[in-house]
Amino acid sequence: MTEPVTFADGLPHLAARRRTLPCGLEVVIHEDHAVPQVAVSVWYRVGSGDERPDRTGFAHLFEHLFKSPPERLGGHHYEVLKKAGATDANASTSVDRTAYHEVVPAHQLELALWLESDRMGYFAPAFDEQRLVAQQAVVRAERRQRYENVPYGAEHFAVGLALYPEGHPMRHSTIGLHEHIQAATYDDVLAFYRTWYVPANATLVLAGDVPDDVDALVDRYFGSFPESARPPRPVHVAPPPAPARDVVADRFAALGRIHRVWLGPRALDADEPALDVLTTAWCAAGTGRLWKRLVYEAQLAQRVSAWTTNGRLGGETHVAVDLKTGSDPAAVRAILDEELARGIDARDIERAVTRREAGAIWSLSGLLQRGKLVQRGMLYAGEPDVLAAELGSYRALTPATVNAALARWLDPAHGIEVTTVPASAASGS
């Protein structure tokens, strides 16, 4: 029996067996019989990066809609899974993909396959206007709850508007605009489904205690679908933005914030690990240069955060400083400028790489997380086992390579800054 995870030179490899069905569906099996569970994951290659400019938020709206009707399932999708003993079930939308998953007892794998195949192949006949209207209200409420009526929500929207030009899909959040969500029609939904939710545009990953006849089970539920083709995806190139500073008043924020952002590389680009290590090293509590200077030494900040995002259309690098009340923003900006020019050293890199590698190894304890790692590899590299190569790239980093990536991507001439001012301070009250 093949071990689910093996190590070569200290780097982990995920055992994976893949095949493509005649309908075009990619299937990857990651076998692990340690516990009697299976994580079932289906990723569709469509996200907010594929939306029309007048239908922002559509991919996420469709995620909410993409369920078979309760009368056919014998109950709501998630209730059926809960009664079957599922320990996790959810869905999510990003710029690059829409993901659906459930973790079920091994003897309930066939139920999970039926649920996923039913909605993949038979969504359209059961879809109606009433469901669209209900989910439009739900998604608009989610936008208000998670983006508008929360601290730094206004900043979130301001960053996208400053960083991307008109018409770029990342100019607006994945949640979309109210008017676009509300304008979606029944015909829009069916056209989206028939374009993007074909089997050839999806990957099915099964991770866990699969039976010996797992291929026959997959064929039973997906093998009869007609042949399909993966649709072409638009490619949007964002030009480096001109330096810009924006100030937003926020009635929900208690502290002011200075938030700097630059465009970054695509997922799996050679500079992705360098910028990840850079941001991790900057804000590590107790050791990070930005953390020590702003939180501990100068005591200008309550918190310092830094992170990267990377995807099919490119990436972003963020640095956010939550200011202590009464702090001088000019002094904070001066320290940010100095650290940008300074870069990081070998010890900074060693700590950050160790943290990243430890987190990656720890995540391998979960079936669902391993399934997500396989999905990520298939999405960005067309290969299920990319973790070892990624961690190897981290190990190869040096001060020269990290600081070169810093100079390439974090040019002050192409960064934007959004300053959040608590509404009470802005009004002078």
Secondary structure, DSSP 8 states (H G I E B T S, - for coil): ---SEEEETTEEEE--EEEE-TTS-EEEEEE--SSSEEEEEEEES--GGGS-TT-TTHHHHHHHH-S--HHHHTS-HHHHHHHTT-SEEEEEE-SS-EEEEEEEEGGGHHHHHHHHHHHHHHHHHH--HHHHHHHHHHHHHHHIIIIISSTTHHHHHHHHHHHS-TT-GGGS-TT--HHHHHH--HHHHHHHHHHH-SGGGEEEEEEE---TTHHHHHHHHHTTS------------------EEEEEEESS-SS-EEEEEEEE--TT-TTHHHHHHHHHHHH-TTT-HHHIIIIIIS--EEEEEEEEEEETTEEEEEEEEEE-TT--HHHHHHHHHHHHHH---HHHHHHHHHHHHHHHHHHTT-HHHHHHHHHHHHHHHS-S--HHHHHHHHHT--HHHHHHHHHHH--GGG-EEEEEEEHHHHHT-
